[in-house]
């Protein structure tokens, strides 16, 4: 179904023929706009931004590019096209027809997952709301705003599901999504990472590399859901999500490139020398990677989870690319072996049912995906003739959720005492002086084509435009 732009809320869900739902969403719309004005990139409301807007849901040509003021962006409701005769792809009801409504017995589990997913979207906009003031280029500023408007749209995607399928509870939850705020002491966002401040662009690039990638894995597993409207919603969100991870991956690659240029110019890898030349030394980048990777690992939940088992068994949440990646889609007999702390400073092996280990299965696939960028950056470093290497810390490092939450481990994964951990932690994640240095690098650059000194220019511009294009007119 094509997207109807003549309506107040652009959509491809035939909203005009469901007046009650349309009214409810039109009632929510001004509250969303109030939230955007208060909590979004509000100082840039008058800027003309070169943005893409979804105009269809086909893999080919789904987006239109043009200059838009952000408050005029057409946030809408878009589901991927239905797959004819789609059947349930995993769990106890494998092979049965998918559901067009939420079965009553799974209602609260679905609501909780949709609310959790929905909560992350506005949270990220709140976290990033002040970054525009310190953009390293207009190209980067535009990418930030593109991500922000699309996270806003992803909030709409979840709010549509809540309104359309969860009655009064759903409408209340949709209201709460605008009432919790990132980092708020009284009403924080649900998941830890989404309450971490993002005050500099290095954090933003790490967030888009690591945390948006969690988004990819969570959305992919919800795209497998037996509740077809949720699956179709997430499938279309993934199309937009790809750009967010691209910003992180190419952004961090550009940071590494610039650092290597400075290392070559100065003939030194001494962090102080690199810093004097206004670039990010690799050990500093490593500490940022350590911080955001470990925080994002917690987003997968506990290694052993009865919630995850029942979500899999009942067909609520599957594994990414369930059909292509796995042979056993029921997992009733299969088991999974884990290494967990034994509580006495050592490790023990534990075998659990595969269904109970689904969070860990997802986390492991995510870690493999995270490795890809690291390999690429290390190749850049080697090609430049230097011996240092960036690494992902162990998945045991600095965990706050799951088996490792109370078992302090160093970035190499070795269990250490609590005192030792507390003592050494400031050297493993960004210290106050690291953050102060990065803050001092964050000088706003807004001449078209110019880049801040800590990041190399991108290889190409947006939508075949040159890098020098004026992607944002600040007015
Ligand atoms: N912080 O059985 P457990 C994205 C809670 S990112 C705080 O281990 P379960 C995006 C958990 O809720 C993708 N609390 O976990 C990226 C549970 O609480 P309750 C977001 C946490 O239920 C960038 C308890 O701990 N999508 O899209 O198997 C920009 C133990 O639960 C955390 C989703 O998350 C944490 N990190 O699954 C914008 C998908 N982790 O219920 C957007 C939807 C866990 O006992 N959510 N807890 O009070 C889910 O699939 C699941 O809720 C989780 C956890 C994967 C989060």
Boltz pocket constraint, residues with backbone or C-beta under 6 A from the ligand:
constraints:
  - pocket:
      binder: B
      contacts: [[A, 112], [A, 113], [A, 114], [A, 116], [A, 117], [A, 120], [A, 121], [A, 124], [A, 151], [A, 190], [A, 191], [A, 192], [A, 193], [A, 207], [A, 211], [A, 212], [A, 213], [A, 214], [A, 215], [A, 216], [A, 218], [A, 219], [A, 295], [A, 298], [A, 299], [A, 300], [A, 301], [A, 302], [A, 303], [A, 304], [A, 305], [A, 306], [A, 307], [A, 308], [A, 317], [A, 359], [A, 401]]
      max_distance: 6.0
